[in-house]
Amino acid sequence: MRIASAVALLTCLSCSAGNKLGDTGSPSAGGTGTGTGGSGTGGSSMMGQGGSNMTSNGGSSSGATGGSSSGSGGSSSGNGGSSGSTPDPGVGVSALAMCTDPNAIGVTPVRRLSQLEYANAARDLFGATVAVGSLPSDELLGGVFVANTATRMASDQFTSYDTIAQTVADQVAAGIAQASSCGATDGACIKTWLDGKARQAFHGVLEDDDKKTLEGLYDGVASSDPTLAASTAVHFILDSPRFLYVVEFGTTSGAVAKLTPSELAGRLATFLWRSVPDAALLAAADSGGLANEDGVRTQAARLFQDPKALPVLHDFVEHWLALSVSTGTDATAQAIDAETGDVFAAMAQGTSTYGDLFTTTKSRGSQALAQFYGVSAGSDGTMTLPAERAGLLLRAAFMRSHIKGDLGSPTQRGKIIRAAMLCDPVQPPKNVNMSLPEPMNGQTAQDVFDQHAQDPNCKGCHSLMDPIGVAFGTYGPDGKYDTALAKTTAGKIVAGNTNDFAEDFDDTAALLNILGTSDVPEQCFAIQTTRYALGRAESNSDACGLSDIWTAFKAANFNLQTLFVEVATSSLMQERNIVKAGEACQ
């Protein structure tokens, strides 16, 4: 195993931003482990020496809002489901003009699995069901997509992982003969099966030391208790930093490290399935099927069209639009929660384009959803909505997610448009009173926000958000459409902090047309997809890779599937920066 690189990356598992590789506080390369795996070893070590000691003190959980949690298909970072966020949202569309070195690439941090990834991996590896809410919370990248790179793992988080790992391990061990298609006492066959599962779980790569440790744990118990041996081995896999973290080394090629085919298989699966690679993807890696761009594109297209991609497409759009989740069991609310993800996934796996996201009147869902919109649903749940619901932004989920108290908020709606579609987030000032008075004497919600925005302490930020959000003034906080709620839907986009894009619009439809057909929003969408794929913000060092993605997206007339496949095929997916012991924590 590449010891120096392993030590460097292991150190990052417990260091906070700004620490140096090699500083104190790194996990032990051969800890004793405290798991309940039965054999007393528990846990794992990337160095293959036994249990793990990766649970440093620290790590915070500050309960951010935003994101969503839409059951089986949605993301898991809804209100209260995520902890904190990295401060750097990325450089935005300006990066596309910065391509000077095609061999440059941004820093690729070690990333802890998201809740969705862990649950999907447990399902795909062992057929196990893990409740997303039982897993340690996620961190958001710039307040949008899950990253899990900023804070180190806390001891209570590892305890949660360890408890879940033990439960899954016991379930697998109880049915090991059926799961492995081996005899219950056929140790050689079971170890081969475990090795295969470990390679999948470790994102495509099973190092010799980890294989030796895994098989040693099984052999150490198998003669006296085959079931306990299987449980111990599966527990080792699920507690390993190689599973809980996405760790890639690559091989040095000039100024970058190119991922090995097996590492690339792992990265493709984490992007397009938020899970682990399947046998076909690993077979392609082993046979040279990921050695060239065409081979990678073929596999990426296969993964994208697979049903396993559906929850990922839900997850992407719900984070991109910062959709919140309803509480309780109300059927209409649940249908509204699911609608945007269902529509986006069908469009992305079909032939739709980016512009269609702002014009489609197609929907699908339950009779409760159809009744809310005042339309009829077909037997397959499909429905056609009226013009005032054209595009994803005019659906109830978007309107209900961006409110202030019990008012539809032009500020919150304008804020998400600027962040999600212009890649120009607005950072609210500190120590400013953001409370609003109740509407009085016939005031509309817009009147109240206009009055608040005149406060000198607030005016600068509100000028970036409210003139955009005014376009949605006819939609109440409950998502219902009512023309009496707003005196006007005309507004403007003013130049922001990361780009100078500016446009006036006469009404809601005109704003949607601008967002669906202009270069900056189209470029921003390509960047947002790349952020989601990599789990990190872009830097100017990524400019050439981003430019290639944008060029391919534009050439394909902004086809959604093409974008996701091109991101998967890009140099940004196939390379990482070179890591050396002693450098800054990455």
C-alpha positions as CSV (number, residue, x, y, z in Angstrom):
1,M,0.0,0.0,0.0
2,R,1.2,3.6,-0.6
3,I,2.1,4.2,3.0
4,A,3.0,7.9,2.8
5,S,-0.1,8.9,0.9
6,A,-2.2,6.8,3.2
7,V,-0.8,8.5,6.3
8,A,-1.3,11.9,4.7
9,L,-5.0,11.2,4.0
10,L,-5.6,9.5,7.2
11,T,-4.5,12.6,9.1
12,C,-7.1,14.6,7.2
13,L,-9.8,12.4,8.7
14,S,-9.4,14.1,12.0
15,C,-7.9,17.5,11.2
16,S,-9.8,20.7,10.8
17,A,-9.3,23.2,8.1
18,G,-5.9,24.8,8.2
19,N,-4.1,21.9,9.9
20,K,-1.1,20.4,8.2
21,L,-0.7,16.8,7.2
22,G,1.3,15.1,9.9
23,D,0.0,17.3,12.7
24,T,-1.0,15.7,15.9
25,G,-4.5,14.4,16.3
26,S,-4.5,11.9,13.4
27,P,-6.2,8.6,13.7
28,S,-4.1,5.7,14.7
29,A,-2.8,3.4,11.9
30,G,-3.6,0.4,14.1
31,G,-6.1,1.3,16.8
32,T,-7.7,-1.3,18.9
33,G,-11.2,-0.5,17.9
34,T,-14.2,-0.4,20.2
35,G,-16.8,-2.0,18.0
36,T,-19.2,-4.6,19.1
37,G,-18.3,-7.0,16.3
38,G,-18.0,-10.0,18.7
39,S,-14.3,-10.7,18.1
40,G,-13.1,-7.8,20.1
41,T,-11.4,-6.2,17.1
42,G,-14.3,-4.1,15.7
43,G,-13.8,-1.1,13.4
44,S,-11.1,-1.1,10.8
45,S,-8.0,0.7,9.7
46,M,-7.0,1.9,6.3
47,M,-3.5,0.6,7.2
48,G,-4.9,-2.9,7.6
49,Q,-3.7,-3.3,11.2
50,G,-6.9,-4.0,13.0
51,G,-9.5,-1.7,14.5
52,S,-9.9,2.0,13.9
53,N,-9.3,5.1,16.0
54,M,-10.8,7.7,13.8
55,T,-13.2,9.3,16.2
56,S,-11.4,12.5,17.2
57,N,-13.0,14.9,19.6
58,G,-14.6,17.8,17.9
59,G,-17.0,18.2,15.0
60,S,-20.1,20.3,15.4
61,S,-23.7,20.0,14.5
62,S,-25.4,23.3,14.1
63,G,-28.6,22.2,12.4
64,A,-28.8,24.1,9.2
65,T,-32.0,24.5,7.3
66,G,-32.4,23.9,3.6
67,G,-32.1,20.9,1.5
68,S,-34.8,18.2,1.8
69,S,-35.7,14.8,2.8
70,S,-38.2,13.2,0.5
71,G,-38.4,9.7,1.8
72,S,-37.0,7.0,-0.6
73,G,-36.2,9.4,-3.4
74,G,-35.1,12.6,-1.8
75,S,-32.1,14.0,-0.1
76,S,-31.5,13.7,3.6
77,S,-30.4,17.2,4.5
78,G,-33.8,18.8,5.2
79,N,-34.5,21.2,8.0
80,G,-32.4,20.1,10.9
81,G,-30.9,17.3,8.9
82,S,-27.6,18.9,8.0
83,S,-24.9,20.4,10.2
84,G,-23.1,23.5,9.2
85,S,-21.7,24.4,5.8
86,T,-18.4,25.1,4.2
87,P,-17.9,28.9,3.8
88,D,-16.6,28.8,0.2
89,P,-19.4,28.5,-2.3
90,G,-17.0,28.5,-5.3
91,V,-16.0,31.2,-7.8
92,G,-19.0,30.8,-10.1
93,V,-19.3,31.3,-13.8
94,S,-16.2,33.5,-14.0
95,A,-14.1,30.4,-13.8
96,L,-15.1,29.5,-17.3
97,A,-13.0,32.4,-18.6
98,M,-10.0,31.4,-16.6
99,C,-8.7,28.4,-18.5
100,T,-5.0,28.8,-18.9
101,D,-3.6,25.4,-17.8
102,P,-5.4,22.3,-19.0
103,N,-3.3,20.2,-16.5
104,A,-4.5,22.1,-13.4
105,I,-7.1,20.9,-11.0
106,G,-8.6,22.1,-7.8
107,V,-7.9,20.6,-4.4
108,T,-9.9,17.4,-3.8
109,P,-10.6,16.9,-0.1
110,V,-11.3,13.6,1.6
111,R,-15.0,13.3,1.9
112,R,-17.2,11.5,4.4
113,L,-20.2,9.5,3.0
114,S,-23.5,11.3,2.9
115,Q,-26.5,9.9,4.6
116,L,-28.0,9.0,1.2
117,E,-24.7,7.3,0.1
118,Y,-24.5,5.2,3.2
119,A,-28.1,4.0,3.0
120,N,-27.8,3.2,-0.7
121,A,-24.5,1.4,-0.2
122,A,-26.0,-0.7,2.6
123,R,-28.8,-1.6,0.3
124,D,-26.7,-2.4,-2.7
125,L,-24.0,-4.3,-0.8
126,F,-26.1,-6.4,1.6
127,G,-29.8,-5.8,0.9
128,A,-30.0,-3.9,4.2
129,T,-32.4,-1.1,5.0
130,V,-30.8,1.8,6.9
131,A,-33.0,4.7,7.9
132,V,-31.4,7.9,6.7
133,G,-32.4,9.7,9.8
134,S,-30.4,7.3,12.0
135,L,-27.1,8.3,10.3
136,P,-24.8,11.2,11.3
137,S,-26.0,14.5,9.8
138,D,-24.5,16.0,6.7
139,E,-22.7,19.2,6.0
140,L,-23.6,21.4,3.1
141,L,-21.2,22.9,0.5
142,G,-21.9,26.6,0.5
143,G,-25.3,25.9,2.0
144,V,-26.4,23.8,-1.0
145,F,-25.0,20.4,-1.8
146,V,-23.8,17.8,0.7
147,A,-20.0,17.8,1.1
148,N,-19.0,16.4,4.5
149,T,-15.4,17.8,4.2
150,A,-15.3,20.6,6.7
151,T,-15.5,19.1,10.1
152,R,-13.8,16.0,11.5
153,M,-15.8,13.0,12.7
154,A,-16.9,13.2,16.3
155,S,-17.0,10.3,18.6
156,D,-20.8,10.2,18.8
157,Q,-20.9,10.1,15.0
158,F,-18.6,7.1,14.9
159,T,-20.7,5.4,17.6
160,S,-23.8,5.8,15.4
161,Y,-22.0,4.3,12.4
162,D,-20.7,1.5,14.6
163,T,-24.1,0.6,16.0
164,I,-25.6,0.5,12.5
165,A,-22.7,-1.5,11.2
166,Q,-23.3,-4.1,13.9
167,T,-27.0,-4.4,13.2
168,V,-26.4,-4.8,9.4
169,A,-23.5,-7.3,10.1
170,D,-25.7,-9.5,12.3
171,Q,-28.5,-9.5,9.7
172,V,-26.1,-10.5,6.9
173,A,-24.4,-13.1,9.0
174,A,-27.7,-14.8,9.9
175,G,-28.3,-15.4,6.2
176,I,-24.7,-15.7,5.0
177,A,-25.2,-18.9,3.1
178,Q,-28.0,-17.5,1.0
179,A,-26.4,-14.1,0.5
180,S,-23.1,-15.5,-0.6
181,S,-24.4,-18.6,-2.4
182,C,-21.8,-20.5,-0.4
183,G,-22.2,-23.3,2.1
184,A,-22.5,-22.0,5.6
185,T,-19.1,-23.5,6.5
186,D,-17.4,-23.1,3.2
187,G,-14.8,-20.6,4.4
188,A,-12.9,-20.2,1.2
189,C,-16.1,-19.4,-0.8
190,I,-17.4,-16.9,1.9
191,K,-14.0,-15.1,2.0
192,T,-14.1,-14.7,-1.7
193,W,-17.6,-13.2,-1.4
194,L,-16.4,-10.9,1.4
195,D,-13.5,-9.7,-0.6
196,G,-15.8,-8.8,-3.4
197,K,-18.1,-6.9,-1.1
198,A,-15.2,-5.1,0.5
199,R,-13.9,-4.0,-2.9
200,Q,-17.3,-2.6,-3.7
201,A,-17.7,-0.9,-0.3
202,F,-14.2,0.6,-0.5
203,H,-15.2,2.4,-3.6
204,G,-13.6,0.0,-6.1
205,V,-10.3,-0.6,-4.3
206,L,-9.3,-3.4,-2.0
207,E,-5.7,-3.1,-0.9
208,D,-3.7,-6.2,-0.1
209,D,-3.4,-5.2,3.6
210,D,-7.1,-4.6,4.0
211,K,-7.8,-7.9,2.3
212,K,-5.4,-9.7,4.6
213,T,-7.0,-8.1,7.7
214,L,-10.5,-8.9,6.5
215,E,-9.7,-12.6,5.9
216,G,-7.8,-12.8,9.1
217,L,-10.8,-11.5,11.1
218,Y,-13.0,-14.2,9.5
219,D,-10.5,-17.0,9.9
220,G,-9.9,-16.1,13.6
221,V,-13.4,-16.9,14.5
222,A,-14.8,-19.2,11.7
223,S,-13.6,-22.5,13.2
224,S,-15.7,-22.0,16.4
225,D,-18.5,-19.8,15.2
226,P,-19.0,-19.2,11.4
227,T,-21.9,-16.9,11.9
228,L,-19.9,-14.7,14.3
229,A,-17.0,-14.8,11.8
230,A,-19.2,-13.4,9.0
231,S,-20.7,-10.7,11.3
232,T,-17.2,-9.6,12.4
233,A,-16.0,-9.4,8.8
234,V,-19.0,-7.4,7.6
235,H,-18.7,-5.2,10.6
236,F,-15.1,-4.5,9.7
237,I,-16.1,-3.5,6.2
238,L,-18.8,-1.0,7.3
239,D,-16.6,0.5,10.0
240,S,-13.6,1.0,7.7
241,P,-12.5,4.5,6.8
242,R,-12.2,3.1,3.3
243,F,-16.0,2.8,3.3
244,L,-17.0,5.8,5.5
245,Y,-14.7,8.1,3.5
246,V,-14.1,8.6,-0.2
247,V,-10.4,8.2,-0.4
248,E,-8.5,8.4,-3.7
249,F,-4.8,8.4,-4.4
250,G,-4.5,8.2,-8.2
251,T,-1.1,7.8,-9.9
252,T,1.0,10.8,-10.6
253,S,0.9,12.1,-14.2
254,G,2.6,15.4,-14.6
255,A,1.0,18.0,-12.4
256,V,-2.0,15.9,-11.5
257,A,-2.8,12.4,-10.2
258,K,-5.0,10.3,-12.5
259,L,-7.4,8.0,-10.8
260,T,-6.9,4.4,-11.4
261,P,-9.7,2.6,-13.3
262,S,-10.9,1.1,-10.0
263,E,-10.9,4.5,-8.3
264,L,-12.8,6.0,-11.3
265,A,-15.4,3.2,-11.0
266,G,-15.9,4.2,-7.4
267,R,-16.2,7.9,-8.2
268,L,-18.7,7.3,-11.0
269,A,-20.9,5.3,-8.6
270,T,-20.7,7.9,-5.9
271,F,-21.8,10.6,-8.4
272,L,-24.5,8.8,-10.4
273,W,-25.8,6.4,-7.9
274,R,-24.7,7.9,-4.6
275,S,-23.6,4.3,-3.8
276,V,-20.9,1.8,-4.5
277,P,-19.9,0.3,-7.9
278,D,-21.6,-2.8,-9.2
279,A,-20.0,-5.9,-10.6
280,A,-20.4,-4.7,-14.2
281,L,-18.6,-1.4,-13.4
282,L,-15.7,-3.1,-11.7
283,A,-15.5,-5.6,-14.5
284,A,-15.2,-2.7,-16.9
285,A,-12.4,-1.2,-14.8
286,D,-10.5,-4.5,-14.8
287,S,-10.9,-5.2,-18.5
288,G,-9.8,-1.7,-19.8
289,G,-13.4,-0.5,-20.3
290,L,-12.6,2.7,-18.3
291,A,-9.3,3.3,-19.9
292,N,-10.6,5.8,-22.5
293,E,-13.2,8.5,-22.8
294,D,-15.6,6.4,-24.8
295,G,-15.6,3.6,-22.3
296,V,-16.2,6.0,-19.4
297,R,-19.0,7.6,-21.3
298,T,-20.7,4.2,-22.0
299,Q,-20.6,3.3,-18.3
300,A,-21.8,6.7,-17.2
301,A,-24.7,6.5,-19.6
302,R,-25.6,3.1,-18.2
303,L,-25.5,4.2,-14.6
304,F,-27.5,7.4,-15.4
305,Q,-30.4,5.4,-17.0
306,D,-30.5,2.8,-14.2
307,P,-33.3,3.0,-11.7
308,K,-30.6,3.5,-9.0
309,A,-30.1,7.0,-10.5
310,L,-33.7,8.1,-9.7
311,P,-33.1,8.9,-5.9
312,V,-29.9,10.8,-7.0
313,L,-31.8,13.0,-9.4
314,H,-34.3,13.7,-6.7
315,D,-31.5,14.5,-4.3
316,F,-29.8,16.8,-6.8
317,V,-32.8,18.9,-7.7
318,E,-34.1,19.1,-4.2
319,H,-30.7,20.4,-3.0
320,W,-30.3,22.7,-6.0
321,L,-33.6,24.4,-5.3
322,A,-33.2,24.1,-1.5
323,L,-36.6,22.5,-1.2
324,S,-37.8,21.9,2.4
325,V,-39.9,19.0,3.6
326,S,-43.3,19.0,5.2
327,T,-43.9,17.4,8.6
328,G,-46.7,15.1,9.4
329,T,-48.6,12.7,7.2
330,D,-50.8,15.0,5.1
331,A,-51.2,13.4,1.7
332,T,-51.3,16.6,-0.2
333,A,-48.1,17.9,1.5
334,Q,-46.3,14.6,0.8
335,A,-47.4,14.7,-2.9
336,I,-46.1,18.3,-3.2
337,D,-42.8,17.2,-1.6
338,A,-42.3,14.4,-4.1
339,E,-43.5,16.2,-7.3
340,T,-40.4,18.2,-8.2
341,G,-38.0,15.3,-7.9
342,D,-40.4,13.0,-9.9
343,V,-40.7,15.5,-12.7
344,F,-37.0,16.4,-12.8
345,A,-35.9,12.7,-12.8
346,A,-38.3,11.9,-15.7
347,M,-37.1,14.9,-17.7
348,A,-33.4,14.1,-17.0
349,Q,-33.6,10.5,-18.0
350,G,-35.7,11.5,-21.1
351,T,-34.8,14.0,-23.8
352,S,-35.5,17.2,-21.9
353,T,-33.2,20.2,-21.9
354,Y,-32.2,22.8,-19.3
355,G,-34.7,25.3,-20.8
356,D,-37.5,22.8,-20.4
357,L,-37.1,23.1,-16.6
358,F,-38.7,26.5,-16.9
359,T,-41.5,25.8,-19.3
360,T,-42.8,22.3,-18.7
361,T,-46.4,21.9,-17.6
362,K,-46.1,18.2,-17.2
363,S,-46.4,16.7,-13.7
364,R,-47.0,13.4,-12.1
365,G,-48.3,12.4,-8.7
366,S,-51.4,11.4,-6.7
367,Q,-55.0,12.5,-6.9
368,A,-54.3,14.7,-3.9
369,L,-51.7,16.7,-6.0
370,A,-54.1,16.9,-9.0
371,Q,-56.8,18.3,-6.7
372,F,-54.4,20.9,-5.3
373,Y,-53.6,22.1,-8.8
374,G,-57.2,21.8,-9.9
375,V,-56.5,19.4,-12.8
376,S,-57.2,15.7,-13.5
377,A,-54.6,13.0,-13.3
378,G,-54.3,10.1,-15.7
379,S,-54.4,6.5,-14.5
380,D,-50.5,6.6,-14.5
381,G,-50.4,9.7,-12.4
382,T,-49.5,12.1,-15.2
383,M,-51.2,15.5,-15.5
384,T,-50.9,18.7,-17.4
385,L,-50.9,21.9,-15.3
386,P,-52.1,25.4,-16.2
387,A,-49.7,28.1,-17.5
388,E,-49.2,29.6,-14.0
389,R,-47.4,26.4,-13.0
390,A,-45.1,26.2,-16.0
391,G,-41.6,25.1,-15.0
392,L,-40.3,23.7,-11.7
393,L,-40.1,27.2,-10.0
394,L,-43.8,27.7,-10.2
395,R,-44.7,24.5,-8.4
396,A,-45.9,24.5,-4.9
397,A,-42.8,22.9,-3.4
398,F,-40.6,25.8,-4.5
399,M,-43.0,28.4,-3.2
400,R,-43.6,26.7,0.1
401,S,-39.9,26.2,0.7
402,H,-39.0,29.9,0.4
403,I,-41.1,31.9,2.8
404,K,-40.7,34.2,5.8
405,G,-43.0,33.3,8.6
406,D,-46.4,33.0,7.1
407,L,-45.6,35.3,4.1
408,G,-44.5,34.4,0.6
409,S,-41.0,36.0,0.6
410,P,-39.6,37.8,-2.4
411,T,-36.3,37.9,-0.4
412,Q,-36.0,34.2,0.1
413,R,-37.2,33.4,-3.4
414,G,-34.9,35.9,-5.0
415,K,-32.0,34.6,-2.8
416,I,-32.3,31.1,-4.0
417,I,-32.6,32.2,-7.7
418,R,-29.4,34.1,-7.3
419,A,-27.6,31.3,-5.6
420,A,-28.9,28.4,-7.6
421,M,-29.2,29.9,-11.1
422,L,-26.6,32.7,-11.1
423,C,-24.0,31.1,-8.9
424,D,-23.9,34.3,-7.0
425,P,-25.0,33.7,-3.4
426,V,-25.9,36.5,-1.0
427,Q,-24.4,36.3,2.4
428,P,-26.7,37.9,5.0
429,P,-25.1,40.5,7.3
430,K,-24.6,39.6,10.9
431,N,-26.4,41.3,13.8
432,V,-29.1,42.7,11.7
433,N,-32.8,42.6,12.8
434,M,-34.5,40.5,10.0
435,S,-37.9,40.4,11.7
436,L,-40.9,41.7,9.7
437,P,-44.1,43.4,10.9
438,E,-47.5,42.0,10.0
439,P,-49.2,43.5,6.9
440,M,-51.5,46.4,7.9
441,N,-54.2,48.5,6.2
442,G,-54.4,46.5,3.0
443,Q,-50.7,46.0,2.6
444,T,-49.5,43.1,0.5
445,A,-46.6,40.9,1.5
446,Q,-44.6,42.8,-1.1
447,D,-45.3,46.1,0.6
448,V,-44.0,44.7,3.9
449,F,-40.8,43.5,2.3
450,D,-40.3,46.8,0.4
451,Q,-40.6,48.7,3.6
452,H,-38.1,46.4,5.3
453,A,-35.7,46.7,2.4
454,Q,-35.4,50.4,2.9
455,D,-33.5,49.9,6.1
456,P,-29.9,51.2,5.3
457,N,-28.5,48.1,7.0
458,C,-30.5,45.8,4.7
459,K,-30.8,47.7,1.5
460,G,-27.6,46.4,-0.1
461,C,-28.4,42.7,0.2
462,H,-32.2,43.2,-0.6
463,S,-31.4,45.0,-3.8
464,L,-29.8,41.7,-5.0
465,M,-32.7,39.5,-4.0
466,D,-36.1,41.2,-3.8
467,P,-36.3,42.6,-7.4
468,I,-36.0,39.0,-8.5
469,G,-38.3,37.4,-6.0
470,V,-41.1,39.9,-6.8
471,A,-41.8,37.8,-9.8
472,F,-43.3,35.2,-7.5
473,G,-45.5,37.5,-5.6
474,T,-48.8,35.9,-6.8
475,Y,-47.8,32.6,-5.0
476,G,-48.6,32.4,-1.3
477,P,-46.7,30.7,1.4
478,D,-48.9,27.6,1.0
479,G,-48.0,27.4,-2.7
480,K,-51.4,28.5,-3.9
481,Y,-51.7,30.9,-6.9
482,D,-53.7,34.2,-6.3
483,T,-53.3,37.2,-8.5
484,A,-54.5,39.4,-5.6
485,L,-51.4,38.7,-3.6
486,A,-49.2,41.1,-5.7
487,K,-49.6,44.4,-7.4
488,T,-46.8,43.7,-9.9
489,T,-44.5,40.8,-10.9
490,A,-42.2,43.0,-12.9
491,G,-38.6,43.3,-11.6
492,K,-35.0,43.0,-12.5
493,I,-31.8,41.1,-12.0
494,V,-28.9,43.4,-11.0
495,A,-25.2,42.7,-11.4
496,G,-24.0,40.7,-8.4
497,N,-20.8,39.8,-6.6
498,T,-19.4,37.1,-8.9
499,N,-20.7,38.2,-12.3
500,D,-22.3,41.2,-14.0
501,F,-25.4,39.5,-15.4
502,A,-28.3,42.0,-15.4
503,E,-31.7,41.9,-17.0
504,D,-35.1,43.6,-16.5
505,F,-38.3,41.6,-16.8
506,D,-42.0,42.6,-17.2
507,D,-43.6,39.6,-15.5
508,T,-43.0,36.1,-14.2
509,A,-43.0,34.4,-17.6
510,A,-40.3,36.9,-18.7
511,L,-38.1,36.0,-15.8
512,L,-38.4,32.3,-16.4
513,N,-37.5,32.9,-20.1
514,I,-34.3,34.8,-19.0
515,L,-33.4,32.0,-16.6
516,G,-34.0,29.3,-19.1
517,T,-32.3,30.8,-22.2
518,S,-29.4,33.0,-21.0
519,D,-25.7,32.0,-20.9
520,V,-25.0,32.7,-17.2
521,P,-27.9,30.6,-15.8
522,E,-27.0,27.8,-18.3
523,Q,-23.3,28.0,-17.3
524,C,-24.3,28.1,-13.6
525,F,-26.3,24.9,-14.0
526,A,-23.3,23.1,-15.5
527,I,-21.2,24.3,-12.5
528,Q,-23.9,23.2,-10.0
529,T,-23.9,19.7,-11.5
530,T,-20.2,19.6,-11.2
531,R,-20.2,20.7,-7.6
532,Y,-22.7,17.9,-6.9
533,A,-20.6,15.3,-8.7
534,L,-17.3,16.2,-6.9
535,G,-18.7,17.2,-3.5
536,R,-16.5,20.3,-3.5
537,A,-16.5,23.9,-4.8
538,E,-14.8,24.8,-8.0
539,S,-11.7,27.0,-8.1
540,N,-10.0,28.7,-11.0
541,S,-7.7,25.7,-11.2
542,D,-10.8,23.8,-12.5
543,A,-11.4,26.3,-15.3
544,C,-10.4,24.1,-18.2
545,G,-12.3,21.1,-17.1
546,L,-15.4,23.3,-16.5
547,S,-15.0,24.9,-19.9
548,D,-15.0,21.5,-21.5
549,I,-18.1,20.5,-19.7
550,W,-19.8,23.7,-20.7
551,T,-18.8,23.4,-24.3
552,A,-20.2,19.9,-24.5
553,F,-23.4,20.9,-22.8
554,K,-24.0,23.8,-25.1
555,A,-23.2,21.7,-28.2
556,A,-25.9,19.2,-27.1
557,N,-28.5,22.0,-27.0
558,F,-28.4,21.8,-23.2
559,N,-29.7,18.2,-23.0
560,L,-29.8,17.2,-19.3
561,Q,-28.6,13.7,-19.7
562,T,-25.7,14.9,-21.8
563,L,-24.6,17.2,-19.0
564,F,-24.6,14.6,-16.3
565,V,-22.7,12.1,-18.6
566,E,-20.2,14.8,-19.7
567,V,-19.5,15.7,-16.1
568,A,-18.8,12.0,-15.4
569,T,-16.5,11.8,-18.4
570,S,-14.6,15.1,-17.6
571,S,-11.0,15.5,-16.5
572,L,-12.4,16.8,-13.2
573,M,-13.9,13.4,-12.5
574,Q,-10.8,11.4,-13.7
575,E,-8.1,13.4,-11.9
576,R,-7.3,14.8,-8.5
577,N,-4.5,17.0,-7.1
578,I,-1.4,15.3,-5.9
579,V,-1.2,14.8,-2.1
580,K,2.1,14.7,-0.3
581,A,2.7,14.1,3.4
582,G,3.3,17.4,5.2
583,E,1.1,19.5,2.9
584,A,-2.0,21.3,4.0
585,C,-4.9,19.1,5.0
586,Q,-7.0,18.1,2.0
